Amino acid sequence: MISWSDELVEVIARRRCVVVIGAGVSRNSVNNEGKRPATWEEFLKECAKSIDEPEYINKLIEARDYLTACEIIKNKLTSDTFINKVEQEYQKAGYEPANIHESIYKLDVSVVVSPNFDSIYDNYATSVSLGTVTIKDHTSEDIANYLLGGNHRLILKSHGTINTPSKLIFTRKEYAEARTKYVLFYEILKSLALTHTFLFIGCGTDDPDIRTLFEDINFAHGRIPFHYMTLPNGEVHNDLLEIISDSMRIKFLKYSPEKNHSELTQSLDELVIKVEEYRDLQLKGSLKW
């Protein structure tokens, strides 16, 4: 089980934490046929089957150069065909929310960032909150309005949402274009990273947006508080984790990946209890929010 630090419990309780949910969270969901959302690697490999001579694309995928592989696939299939495949996999399959989505929602943080194309958590949070959460993506120009006062619960779709597939960020070119065209969005993320603690759940260590953002902040501003990332045991070599931790100021919280990563959900359930206890015992009594 994950051992949650007192510092992390406190910043979550005080709503000074941004939770980032990756594809590993969505993988907990299934549809009526028992299907789980494909990982990005699985999805690209399936798309490559529709292309003549896919071997060189598979080599890119195996080298984890997903952006280049995706750009080639999208060009070969045409944009409309590729988008249709994305919609079939991540929207029309009808995935149900899982217990992990409930646990994340119960942390009751002000901002959740999701690079996922699917809307599993978005739909769950909208339903449970009776429509009171606000969902914005990287193209939105009014995000700052929803960060004032702390009374909003905001979901930021950092790569776009399947509900507007033409604005999704897939390829290396689209990443580069987005960082220039939607600079306000990335400035907001940077501001949040300087004022809040980030907790990454179900995310990998190779998201280009995240790597660039946190490396820039670390080297531009010197010593900043550590952020946190949950990670399955053995997924990334310790030598590489040391480099990432040093360059991005991230502490890794490891857990067992057995039984479909059930230990992560159980650990998050414990975190919810710790946060609720802190709010009840430390904050309500002292009124020091």
C-alpha positions, 0 to 999 in steps of 0.5 A: 500500500502507498504510504501517504505523507502528512505534507501531501494529506495537508495540501489536499485537505487545504485544496492546494493540490492539483490532481492529474489523472492519466490513462491508468485511471481510465483503464479501471473502467469497463463497458458492458462487454468487459472491454477496457479503454486501450492504452495509447500504445495498444491503440496505435498498434491497432491503427498501424494494422490498417497501413501498408508496411506497418513495421517501421511504425511499430518500431517507433511505438516500441521505442515509445516515440508515440508522437511521431508514430501517431503523426504518420498514422494520422497522415496515412489514414487521413484525419477523418478516418483516424478521428473515427477510430479514436471516437470508436475506442474512447467515446462510443464504447460506453465505459462505466466509471470505476471505484477509482473515479469515486475516490478521486472525486471524494478528494474534493480538490479544486482542479483536476487535470486530465490529458485523457481523451475519454470523458469517463471521469468528466461524466462521473463528476458531472453526474455526482455533482449535479452538473456543478463542475466546470470542464475546460480544455486547452483552447478555453480563454476564460479558465482564469475566471474559474480559479478565482476564489476557490469556489469552483471545481474545475476539470482541465482537459489538457489534450482536448476532449473527445466531444470536440475531436477536431481540437484534440492534440495527438501528434508532435506538430500539434503539441508544438502548435498548441504550446504557441497558439494556446500559450495562456493555458500553459501559463496557467498550468505553470502558475498552478505548478508554482503555487500548488502541489501536483499529484499524478495518478495513473500517469506515465513519466513521458508525457511531453507537456508535463516533462517540458513544464516541470523541467522549465519550472525547476531550472527557472525557479530553483528549489520548488516543493516536490510534486508526487506521482503514483507508479507501479513497482518495476515500471521504470528503472530506479536510475531513470526515476532518480533523473526524473525526480531531480529534473522535475522535482517529483517524488514517486509513490510506488504500489503493486500492479497486481490484480489490475492495480487494485492496490492503487484504488485501495490506497486512494480510499485510505487517502480520502479517509486521511484527508477527511479526518484532517479537514474535520480535526485540523481545519474545522476546529481551527478555521485555519484554511 
